[in-house]
Amino acid sequence: MDSPPTTKMFPDNPDGADGLRNQAAACRRLAGQARTRAGTTSMHALADHFDAQAQKLDPTEATSPADEPIAAQRVAK
């Protein structure tokens, strides 16, 4: 059984670190709406994963603690 290359299964995020941080913020919002503890835990874990990937791409930026997208946070500063 041949598998596609990982670059096709997991392409680079076209939005870069900001896109990953926005995904993390969205996961945290969804965690607040989860109906089970497992759902909440899973969404927080996924958000942490996106933040870790963003940190690897751009270590100078902070992670996404807020619920709003990174672009909106920059405008508010």
PyMOL Python script that loads the backbone (N, CA, C, O; Angstrom):
from pymol import cmd

cmd.read_pdbstr("""\
ATOM      1  N   MET A   1       0.839  -1.175   0.000  1.00  0.00           N
ATOM      2  CA  MET A   1       0.000   0.000   0.000  1.00  0.00           C
ATOM      3  C   MET A   1       0.889   1.246   0.000  1.00  0.00           C
ATOM      4  O   MET A   1       1.641   1.486   0.945  1.00  0.00           O
ATOM      5  N   ASP A   2       0.794   2.016  -1.050  1.00  0.00           N
ATOM      6  CA  ASP A   2       1.588   3.237  -1.168  1.00  0.00           C
ATOM      7  C   ASP A   2       0.849   4.405  -0.536  1.00  0.00           C
ATOM      8  O   ASP A   2      -0.357   4.573  -0.715  1.00  0.00           O
ATOM      9  N   SER A   3       1.592   5.196   0.198  1.00  0.00           N
ATOM     10  CA  SER A   3       1.032   6.397   0.814  1.00  0.00           C
ATOM     11  C   SER A   3       1.517   7.618   0.052  1.00  0.00           C
ATOM     12  O   SER A   3       2.637   7.627  -0.458  1.00  0.00           O
ATOM     13  N   PRO A   4       0.682   8.651  -0.029  1.00  0.00           N
ATOM     14  CA  PRO A   4       1.161   9.881  -0.669  1.00  0.00           C
ATOM     15  C   PRO A   4       2.246  10.516   0.190  1.00  0.00           C
ATOM     16  O   PRO A   4       2.275  10.310   1.404  1.00  0.00           O
ATOM     17  N   PRO A   5       3.121  11.273  -0.416  1.00  0.00           N
ATOM     18  CA  PRO A   5       4.156  11.954   0.382  1.00  0.00           C
ATOM     19  C   PRO A   5       3.517  12.848   1.438  1.00  0.00           C
ATOM     20  O   PRO A   5       2.427  13.383   1.237  1.00  0.00           O
ATOM     21  N   THR A   6       4.204  13.003   2.560  1.00  0.00           N
ATOM     22  CA  THR A   6       3.640  13.799   3.651  1.00  0.00           C
ATOM     23  C   THR A   6       3.396  15.245   3.237  1.00  0.00           C
ATOM     24  O   THR A   6       2.530  15.909   3.807  1.00  0.00           O
ATOM     25  N   THR A   7       4.138  15.739   2.262  1.00  0.00           N
ATOM     26  CA  THR A   7       3.906  17.123   1.825  1.00  0.00           C
ATOM     27  C   THR A   7       2.552  17.268   1.154  1.00  0.00           C
ATOM     28  O   THR A   7       1.976  18.356   1.161  1.00  0.00           O
ATOM     29  N   LYS A   8       2.027  16.178   0.567  1.00  0.00           N
ATOM     30  CA  LYS A   8       0.690  16.245  -0.021  1.00  0.00           C
ATOM     31  C   LYS A   8      -0.379  16.041   1.042  1.00  0.00           C
ATOM     32  O   LYS A   8      -1.455  16.633   0.967  1.00  0.00           O
ATOM     33  N   MET A   9      -0.087  15.208   2.028  1.00  0.00           N
ATOM     34  CA  MET A   9      -1.050  14.971   3.097  1.00  0.00           C
ATOM     35  C   MET A   9      -1.129  16.170   4.035  1.00  0.00           C
ATOM     36  O   MET A   9      -2.208  16.521   4.512  1.00  0.00           O
ATOM     37  N   PHE A  10       0.011  16.794   4.300  1.00  0.00           N
ATOM     38  CA  PHE A  10       0.094  17.928   5.221  1.00  0.00           C
ATOM     39  C   PHE A  10       0.839  19.064   4.535  1.00  0.00           C
ATOM     40  O   PHE A  10       2.012  19.296   4.826  1.00  0.00           O
ATOM     41  N   PRO A  11       0.171  19.778   3.623  1.00  0.00           N
ATOM     42  CA  PRO A  11       0.864  20.857   2.914  1.00  0.00           C
ATOM     43  C   PRO A  11       1.222  21.997   3.864  1.00  0.00           C
ATOM     44  O   PRO A  11       0.625  22.151   4.929  1.00  0.00           O
ATOM     45  N   ASP A  12       2.204  22.787   3.457  1.00  0.00           N
ATOM     46  CA  ASP A  12       2.576  23.960   4.250  1.00  0.00           C
ATOM     47  C   ASP A  12       1.375  24.880   4.385  1.00  0.00           C
ATOM     48  O   ASP A  12       0.562  25.005   3.468  1.00  0.00           O
ATOM     49  N   ASN A  13       1.278  25.516   5.533  1.00  0.00           N
ATOM     50  CA  ASN A  13       0.183  26.452   5.762  1.00  0.00           C
ATOM     51  C   ASN A  13       0.450  27.711   4.939  1.00  0.00           C
ATOM     52  O   ASN A  13       1.462  28.378   5.152  1.00  0.00           O
ATOM     53  N   PRO A  14      -0.435  28.045   4.009  1.00  0.00           N
ATOM     54  CA  PRO A  14      -0.181  29.216   3.163  1.00  0.00           C
ATOM     55  C   PRO A  14      -0.215  30.537   3.932  1.00  0.00           C
ATOM     56  O   PRO A  14       0.329  31.540   3.470  1.00  0.00           O
ATOM     57  N   ASP A  15      -0.846  30.537   5.091  1.00  0.00           N
ATOM     58  CA  ASP A  15      -0.931  31.758   5.880  1.00  0.00           C
ATOM     59  C   ASP A  15       0.222  31.876   6.874  1.00  0.00           C
ATOM     60  O   ASP A  15       0.297  32.859   7.611  1.00  0.00           O
ATOM     61  N   GLY A  16       1.102  30.913   6.905  1.00  0.00           N
ATOM     62  CA  GLY A  16       2.260  30.957   7.774  1.00  0.00           C
ATOM     63  C   GLY A  16       1.894  30.927   9.247  1.00  0.00           C
ATOM     64  O   GLY A  16       0.862  30.383   9.640  1.00  0.00           O
ATOM     65  N   ALA A  17       2.759  31.521  10.049  1.00  0.00           N
ATOM     66  CA  ALA A  17       2.596  31.498  11.496  1.00  0.00           C
ATOM     67  C   ALA A  17       1.303  32.181  11.939  1.00  0.00           C
ATOM     68  O   ALA A  17       0.638  31.711  12.862  1.00  0.00           O
ATOM     69  N   ASP A  18       0.949  33.278  11.291  1.00  0.00           N
ATOM     70  CA  ASP A  18      -0.296  33.967  11.661  1.00  0.00           C
ATOM     71  C   ASP A  18      -1.511  33.072  11.423  1.00  0.00           C
ATOM     72  O   ASP A  18      -2.429  33.035  12.243  1.00  0.00           O
ATOM     73  N   GLY A  19      -1.516  32.357  10.310  1.00  0.00           N
ATOM     74  CA  GLY A  19      -2.617  31.444  10.027  1.00  0.00           C
ATOM     75  C   GLY A  19      -2.732  30.349  11.076  1.00  0.00           C
ATOM     76  O   GLY A  19      -3.832  29.993  11.496  1.00  0.00           O
ATOM     77  N   LEU A  20      -1.585  29.817  11.496  1.00  0.00           N
ATOM     78  CA  LEU A  20      -1.592  28.789  12.534  1.00  0.00           C
ATOM     79  C   LEU A  20      -2.095  29.358  13.863  1.00  0.00           C
ATOM     80  O   LEU A  20      -2.839  28.695  14.586  1.00  0.00           O
ATOM     81  N   ARG A  21      -1.692  30.568  14.174  1.00  0.00           N
ATOM     82  CA  ARG A  21      -2.167  31.191  15.424  1.00  0.00           C
ATOM     83  C   ARG A  21      -3.667  31.475  15.365  1.00  0.00           C
ATOM     84  O   ARG A  21      -4.369  31.357  16.369  1.00  0.00           O
ATOM     85  N   ASN A  22      -4.148  31.846  14.193  1.00  0.00           N
ATOM     86  CA  ASN A  22      -5.589  32.053  14.032  1.00  0.00           C
ATOM     87  C   ASN A  22      -6.344  30.740  14.202  1.00  0.00           C
ATOM     88  O   ASN A  22      -7.421  30.711  14.798  1.00  0.00           O
ATOM     89  N   GLN A  23      -5.783  29.658  13.681  1.00  0.00           N
ATOM     90  CA  GLN A  23      -6.405  28.347  13.865  1.00  0.00           C
ATOM     91  C   GLN A  23      -6.413  27.966  15.340  1.00  0.00           C
ATOM     92  O   GLN A  23      -7.387  27.394  15.830  1.00  0.00           O
ATOM     93  N   ALA A  24      -5.334  28.280  16.049  1.00  0.00           N
ATOM     94  CA  ALA A  24      -5.274  27.986  17.482  1.00  0.00           C
ATOM     95  C   ALA A  24      -6.344  28.768  18.236  1.00  0.00           C
ATOM     96  O   ALA A  24      -7.006  28.230  19.124  1.00  0.00           O
ATOM     97  N   ALA A  25      -6.509  30.035  17.878  1.00  0.00           N
ATOM     98  CA  ALA A  25      -7.535  30.843  18.540  1.00  0.00           C
ATOM     99  C   ALA A  25      -8.929  30.289  18.256  1.00  0.00           C
ATOM    100  O   ALA A  25      -9.786  30.272  19.140  1.00  0.00           O
ATOM    101  N   ALA A  26      -9.154  29.836  17.022  1.00  0.00           N
ATOM    102  CA  ALA A  26     -10.453  29.244  16.681  1.00  0.00           C
ATOM    103  C   ALA A  26     -10.692  27.967  17.481  1.00  0.00           C
ATOM    104  O   ALA A  26     -11.807  27.719  17.939  1.00  0.00           O
ATOM    105  N   CYS A  27      -9.661  27.168  17.646  1.00  0.00           N
ATOM    106  CA  CYS A  27      -9.796  25.938  18.449  1.00  0.00           C
ATOM    107  C   CYS A  27     -10.147  26.268  19.895  1.00  0.00           C
ATOM    108  O   CYS A  27     -10.945  25.568  20.519  1.00  0.00           O
ATOM    109  N   ARG A  28      -9.556  27.324  20.423  1.00  0.00           N
ATOM    110  CA  ARG A  28      -9.870  27.706  21.808  1.00  0.00           C
ATOM    111  C   ARG A  28     -11.316  28.191  21.930  1.00  0.00           C
ATOM    112  O   ARG A  28     -11.981  27.928  22.933  1.00  0.00           O
ATOM    113  N   ARG A  29     -11.795  28.894  20.915  1.00  0.00           N
ATOM    114  CA  ARG A  29     -13.208  29.299  20.931  1.00  0.00           C
ATOM    115  C   ARG A  29     -14.110  28.071  20.891  1.00  0.00           C
ATOM    116  O   ARG A  29     -15.095  27.991  21.624  1.00  0.00           O
ATOM    117  N   LEU A  30     -13.768  27.118  20.031  1.00  0.00           N
ATOM    118  CA  LEU A  30     -14.563  25.898  19.929  1.00  0.00           C
ATOM    119  C   LEU A  30     -14.498  25.083  21.220  1.00  0.00           C
ATOM    120  O   LEU A  30     -15.475  24.430  21.588  1.00  0.00           O
ATOM    121  N   ALA A  31     -13.370  25.115  21.902  1.00  0.00           N
ATOM    122  CA  ALA A  31     -13.250  24.389  23.167  1.00  0.00           C
ATOM    123  C   ALA A  31     -14.257  24.912  24.183  1.00  0.00           C
ATOM    124  O   ALA A  31     -14.794  24.149  24.986  1.00  0.00           O
ATOM    125  N   GLY A  32     -14.506  26.207  24.143  1.00  0.00           N
ATOM    126  CA  GLY A  32     -15.481  26.795  25.053  1.00  0.00           C
ATOM    127  C   GLY A  32     -16.911  26.373  24.743  1.00  0.00           C
ATOM    128  O   GLY A  32     -17.796  26.483  25.592  1.00  0.00           O
ATOM    129  N   GLN A  33     -17.133  25.892  23.529  1.00  0.00           N
ATOM    130  CA  GLN A  33     -18.473  25.456  23.126  1.00  0.00           C
ATOM    131  C   GLN A  33     -18.635  23.942  23.164  1.00  0.00           C
ATOM    132  O   GLN A  33     -19.718  23.426  22.889  1.00  0.00           O
ATOM    133  N   ALA A  34     -17.569  23.233  23.503  1.00  0.00           N
ATOM    134  CA  ALA A  34     -17.618  21.769  23.494  1.00  0.00           C
ATOM    135  C   ALA A  34     -18.627  21.261  24.528  1.00  0.00           C
ATOM    136  O   ALA A  34     -18.833  21.871  25.577  1.00  0.00           O
ATOM    137  N   ARG A  35     -19.234  20.149  24.205  1.00  0.00           N
ATOM    138  CA  ARG A  35     -20.264  19.593  25.086  1.00  0.00           C
ATOM    139  C   ARG A  35     -19.713  18.591  26.088  1.00  0.00           C
ATOM    140  O   ARG A  35     -20.388  18.235  27.054  1.00  0.00           O
ATOM    141  N   THR A  36     -18.487  18.138  25.857  1.00  0.00           N
ATOM    142  CA  THR A  36     -17.892  17.161  26.772  1.00  0.00           C
ATOM    143  C   THR A  36     -16.515  17.635  27.209  1.00  0.00           C
ATOM    144  O   THR A  36     -15.888  18.472  26.559  1.00  0.00           O
ATOM    145  N   ARG A  37     -16.066  17.089  28.310  1.00  0.00           N
ATOM    146  CA  ARG A  37     -14.729  17.414  28.804  1.00  0.00           C
ATOM    147  C   ARG A  37     -13.675  16.934  27.807  1.00  0.00           C
ATOM    148  O   ARG A  37     -12.666  17.606  27.592  1.00  0.00           O
ATOM    149  N   ALA A  38     -13.911  15.766  27.196  1.00  0.00           N
ATOM    150  CA  ALA A  38     -12.962  15.238  26.212  1.00  0.00           C
ATOM    151  C   ALA A  38     -12.876  16.164  24.997  1.00  0.00           C
ATOM    152  O   ALA A  38     -11.793  16.375  24.451  1.00  0.00           O
ATOM    153  N   GLY A  39     -14.007  16.712  24.579  1.00  0.00           N
ATOM    154  CA  GLY A  39     -14.005  17.647  23.460  1.00  0.00           C
ATOM    155  C   GLY A  39     -13.223  18.907  23.783  1.00  0.00           C
ATOM    156  O   GLY A  39     -12.452  19.404  22.963  1.00  0.00           O
ATOM    157  N   THR A  40     -13.432  19.414  24.983  1.00  0.00           N
ATOM    158  CA  THR A  40     -12.694  20.604  25.417  1.00  0.00           C
ATOM    159  C   THR A  40     -11.198  20.334  25.456  1.00  0.00           C
ATOM    160  O   THR A  40     -10.397  21.127  24.960  1.00  0.00           O
ATOM    161  N   THR A  41     -10.834  19.205  26.051  1.00  0.00           N
ATOM    162  CA  THR A  41      -9.418  18.836  26.154  1.00  0.00           C
ATOM    163  C   THR A  41      -8.794  18.672  24.782  1.00  0.00           C
ATOM    164  O   THR A  41      -7.673  19.125  24.549  1.00  0.00           O
ATOM    165  N   SER A  42      -9.512  18.027  23.869  1.00  0.00           N
ATOM    166  CA  SER A  42      -8.990  17.804  22.517  1.00  0.00           C
ATOM    167  C   SER A  42      -8.780  19.112  21.774  1.00  0.00           C
ATOM    168  O   SER A  42      -7.763  19.290  21.105  1.00  0.00           O
ATOM    169  N   MET A  43      -9.727  20.023  21.886  1.00  0.00           N
ATOM    170  CA  MET A  43      -9.593  21.298  21.184  1.00  0.00           C
ATOM    171  C   MET A  43      -8.448  22.135  21.750  1.00  0.00           C
ATOM    172  O   MET A  43      -7.740  22.812  21.006  1.00  0.00           O
ATOM    173  N   HIS A  44      -8.272  22.083  23.074  1.00  0.00           N
ATOM    174  CA  HIS A  44      -7.141  22.800  23.670  1.00  0.00           C
ATOM    175  C   HIS A  44      -5.815  22.182  23.230  1.00  0.00           C
ATOM    176  O   HIS A  44      -4.846  22.899  22.982  1.00  0.00           O
ATOM    177  N   ALA A  45      -5.772  20.854  23.134  1.00  0.00           N
ATOM    178  CA  ALA A  45      -4.547  20.186  22.683  1.00  0.00           C
ATOM    179  C   ALA A  45      -4.234  20.562  21.234  1.00  0.00           C
ATOM    180  O   ALA A  45      -3.076  20.788  20.884  1.00  0.00           O
ATOM    181  N   LEU A  46      -5.260  20.629  20.401  1.00  0.00           N
ATOM    182  CA  LEU A  46      -5.057  21.016  19.007  1.00  0.00           C
ATOM    183  C   LEU A  46      -4.592  22.471  18.918  1.00  0.00           C
ATOM    184  O   LEU A  46      -3.724  22.801  18.110  1.00  0.00           O
ATOM    185  N   ALA A  47      -5.165  23.326  19.739  1.00  0.00           N
ATOM    186  CA  ALA A  47      -4.729  24.734  19.768  1.00  0.00           C
ATOM    187  C   ALA A  47      -3.264  24.832  20.180  1.00  0.00           C
ATOM    188  O   ALA A  47      -2.501  25.599  19.593  1.00  0.00           O
ATOM    189  N   ASP A  48      -2.876  24.062  21.182  1.00  0.00           N
ATOM    190  CA  ASP A  48      -1.472  24.061  21.611  1.00  0.00           C
ATOM    191  C   ASP A  48      -0.555  23.586  20.487  1.00  0.00           C
ATOM    192  O   ASP A  48       0.546  24.108  20.310  1.00  0.00           O
ATOM    193  N   HIS A  49      -1.017  22.590  19.729  1.00  0.00           N
ATOM    194  CA  HIS A  49      -0.232  22.084  18.601  1.00  0.00           C
ATOM    195  C   HIS A  49      -0.048  23.179  17.542  1.00  0.00           C
ATOM    196  O   HIS A  49       1.060  23.389  17.050  1.00  0.00           O
ATOM    197  N   PHE A  50      -1.133  23.871  17.198  1.00  0.00           N
ATOM    198  CA  PHE A  50      -1.027  24.951  16.214  1.00  0.00           C
ATOM    199  C   PHE A  50      -0.088  26.050  16.712  1.00  0.00           C
ATOM    200  O   PHE A  50       0.707  26.581  15.936  1.00  0.00           O
ATOM    201  N   ASP A  51      -0.172  26.393  17.989  1.00  0.00           N
ATOM    202  CA  ASP A  51       0.723  27.418  18.535  1.00  0.00           C
ATOM    203  C   ASP A  51       2.183  26.964  18.485  1.00  0.00           C
ATOM    204  O   ASP A  51       3.076  27.760  18.192  1.00  0.00           O
ATOM    205  N   ALA A  52       2.421  25.687  18.769  1.00  0.00           N
ATOM    206  CA  ALA A  52       3.794  25.173  18.719  1.00  0.00           C
ATOM    207  C   ALA A  52       4.337  25.224  17.291  1.00  0.00           C
ATOM    208  O   ALA A  52       5.497  25.577  17.079  1.00  0.00           O
ATOM    209  N   GLN A  53       3.503  24.874  16.319  1.00  0.00           N
ATOM    210  CA  GLN A  53       3.931  24.943  14.920  1.00  0.00           C
ATOM    211  C   GLN A  53       4.197  26.385  14.504  1.00  0.00           C
ATOM    212  O   GLN A  53       5.159  26.658  13.786  1.00  0.00           O
ATOM    213  N   ALA A  54       3.354  27.302  14.949  1.00  0.00           N
ATOM    214  CA  ALA A  54       3.557  28.720  14.641  1.00  0.00           C
ATOM    215  C   ALA A  54       4.844  29.227  15.281  1.00  0.00           C
ATOM    216  O   ALA A  54       5.575  30.012  14.676  1.00  0.00           O
ATOM    217  N   GLN A  55       5.114  28.787  16.482  1.00  0.00           N
ATOM    218  CA  GLN A  55       6.326  29.206  17.184  1.00  0.00           C
ATOM    219  C   GLN A  55       7.575  28.727  16.442  1.00  0.00           C
ATOM    220  O   GLN A  55       8.589  29.424  16.417  1.00  0.00           O
ATOM    221  N   LYS A  56       7.502  27.542  15.841  1.00  0.00           N
ATOM    222  CA  LYS A  56       8.633  27.041  15.048  1.00  0.00           C
ATOM    223  C   LYS A  56       8.858  27.891  13.809  1.00  0.00           C
ATOM    224  O   LYS A  56       9.999  28.139  13.418  1.00  0.00           O
ATOM    225  N   LEU A  57       7.762  28.341  13.187  1.00  0.00           N
ATOM    226  CA  LEU A  57       7.885  29.170  11.987  1.00  0.00           C
ATOM    227  C   LEU A  57       8.344  30.578  12.303  1.00  0.00           C
ATOM    228  O   LEU A  57       9.132  31.159  11.558  1.00  0.00           O
ATOM    229  N   ASP A  58       7.856  31.129  13.401  1.00  0.00           N
ATOM    230  CA  ASP A  58       8.156  32.521  13.751  1.00  0.00           C
ATOM    231  C   ASP A  58       8.323  32.639  15.258  1.00  0.00           C
ATOM    232  O   ASP A  58       7.372  32.974  15.965  1.00  0.00           O
ATOM    233  N   PRO A  59       9.528  32.366  15.757  1.00  0.00           N
ATOM    234  CA  PRO A  59       9.737  32.372  17.213  1.00  0.00           C
ATOM    235  C   PRO A  59       9.665  33.755  17.862  1.00  0.00           C
ATOM    236  O   PRO A  59       9.659  33.854  19.089  1.00  0.00           O
ATOM    237  N   THR A  60       9.609  34.816  17.071  1.00  0.00           N
ATOM    238  CA  THR A  60       9.574  36.154  17.657  1.00  0.00           C
ATOM    239  C   THR A  60       8.183  36.553  18.118  1.00  0.00           C
ATOM    240  O   THR A  60       8.045  37.441  18.960  1.00  0.00           O
ATOM    241  N   GLU A  61       7.147  35.914  17.581  1.00  0.00           N
ATOM    242  CA  GLU A  61       5.766  36.255  17.931  1.00  0.00           C
ATOM    243  C   GLU A  61       5.289  35.433  19.113  1.00  0.00           C
ATOM    244  O   GLU A  61       5.737  34.306  19.323  1.00  0.00           O
ATOM    245  N   ALA A  62       4.390  36.000  19.872  1.00  0.00           N
ATOM    246  CA  ALA A  62       3.788  35.288  21.001  1.00  0.00           C
ATOM    247  C   ALA A  62       2.753  34.301  20.493  1.00  0.00           C
ATOM    248  O   ALA A  62       2.331  34.367  19.339  1.00  0.00           O
ATOM    249  N   THR A  63       2.348  33.390  21.360  1.00  0.00           N
ATOM    250  CA  THR A  63       1.289  32.455  21.004  1.00  0.00           C
ATOM    251  C   THR A  63      -0.050  33.171  21.066  1.00  0.00           C
ATOM    252  O   THR A  63      -0.099  34.355  21.401  1.00  0.00           O
ATOM    253  N   SER A  64      -1.128  32.485  20.751  1.00  0.00           N
ATOM    254  CA  SER A  64      -2.441  33.125  20.635  1.00  0.00           C
ATOM    255  C   SER A  64      -3.294  32.900  21.880  1.00  0.00           C
ATOM    256  O   SER A  64      -4.120  31.988  21.892  1.00  0.00           O
ATOM    257  N   PRO A  65      -3.117  33.706  22.927  1.00  0.00           N
ATOM    258  CA  PRO A  65      -3.908  33.501  24.135  1.00  0.00           C
ATOM    259  C   PRO A  65      -5.334  34.009  24.006  1.00  0.00           C
ATOM    260  O   PRO A  65      -6.218  33.562  24.736  1.00  0.00           O
ATOM    261  N   ALA A  66      -5.566  34.925  23.098  1.00  0.00           N
ATOM    262  CA  ALA A  66      -6.891  35.544  22.987  1.00  0.00           C
ATOM    263  C   ALA A  66      -7.762  34.779  22.005  1.00  0.00           C
ATOM    264  O   ALA A  66      -7.281  33.936  21.248  1.00  0.00           O
ATOM    265  N   ASP A  67      -9.038  35.084  22.032  1.00  0.00           N
ATOM    266  CA  ASP A  67      -9.985  34.432  21.147  1.00  0.00           C
ATOM    267  C   ASP A  67     -10.033  35.060  19.764  1.00  0.00           C
ATOM    268  O   ASP A  67     -10.589  34.467  18.840  1.00  0.00           O
ATOM    269  N   GLU A  68      -9.465  36.241  19.605  1.00  0.00           N
ATOM    270  CA  GLU A  68      -9.569  36.900  18.318  1.00  0.00           C
ATOM    271  C   GLU A  68      -8.345  36.602  17.460  1.00  0.00           C
ATOM    272  O   GLU A  68      -7.280  36.299  17.998  1.00  0.00           O
ATOM    273  N   PRO A  69      -8.473  36.680  16.147  1.00  0.00           N
ATOM    274  CA  PRO A  69      -7.352  36.409  15.256  1.00  0.00           C
ATOM    275  C   PRO A  69      -6.182  37.344  15.511  1.00  0.00           C
ATOM    276  O   PRO A  69      -6.356  38.467  15.984  1.00  0.00           O
ATOM    277  N   ILE A  70      -4.992  36.864  15.190  1.00  0.00           N
ATOM    278  CA  ILE A  70      -3.761  37.611  15.404  1.00  0.00           C
ATOM    279  C   ILE A  70      -3.812  38.968  14.707  1.00  0.00           C
ATOM    280  O   ILE A  70      -3.385  39.967  15.285  1.00  0.00           O
ATOM    281  N   ALA A  71      -4.326  39.025  13.478  1.00  0.00           N
ATOM    282  CA  ALA A  71      -4.380  40.292  12.752  1.00  0.00           C
ATOM    283  C   ALA A  71      -5.172  41.336  13.525  1.00  0.00           C
ATOM    284  O   ALA A  71      -4.799  42.509  13.548  1.00  0.00           O
ATOM    285  N   ALA A  72      -6.249  40.923  14.149  1.00  0.00           N
ATOM    286  CA  ALA A  72      -7.061  41.852  14.930  1.00  0.00           C
ATOM    287  C   ALA A  72      -6.336  42.282  16.191  1.00  0.00           C
ATOM    288  O   ALA A  72      -6.494  43.415  16.647  1.00  0.00           O
ATOM    289  N   GLN A  73      -5.533  41.376  16.763  1.00  0.00           N
ATOM    290  CA  GLN A  73      -4.777  41.729  17.960  1.00  0.00           C
ATOM    291  C   GLN A  73      -3.738  42.782  17.629  1.00  0.00           C
ATOM    292  O   GLN A  73      -3.501  43.689  18.427  1.00  0.00           O
ATOM    293  N   ARG A  74      -3.111  42.677  16.459  1.00  0.00           N
ATOM    294  CA  ARG A  74      -2.092  43.653  16.060  1.00  0.00           C
ATOM    295  C   ARG A  74      -2.707  45.040  15.872  1.00  0.00           C
ATOM    296  O   ARG A  74      -2.085  46.041  16.227  1.00  0.00           O
ATOM    297  N   VAL A  75      -3.904  45.111  15.324  1.00  0.00           N
ATOM    298  CA  VAL A  75      -4.577  46.382  15.104  1.00  0.00           C
ATOM    299  C   VAL A  75      -4.915  47.031  16.450  1.00  0.00           C
ATOM    300  O   VAL A  75      -4.852  48.252  16.588  1.00  0.00           O
ATOM    301  N   ALA A  76      -5.271  46.215  17.430  1.00  0.00           N
ATOM    302  CA  ALA A  76      -5.668  46.740  18.725  1.00  0.00           C
ATOM    303  C   ALA A  76      -4.487  47.292  19.518  1.00  0.00           C
ATOM    304  O   ALA A  76      -4.684  48.099  20.428  1.00  0.00           O
ATOM    305  N   LYS A  77      -3.264  46.873  19.190  1.00  0.00           N
ATOM    306  CA  LYS A  77      -2.085  47.317  19.959  1.00  0.00           C
ATOM    307  C   LYS A  77      -1.776  48.766  19.739  1.00  0.00           C
ATOM    308  O   LYS A  77      -0.819  49.287  20.312  1.00  0.00           O
TER     309      LYS A  77
END
""", "prot")
cmd.dss("prot")
cmd.show_as("cartoon", "prot")
cmd.util.cbc("prot")
cmd.orient("prot")
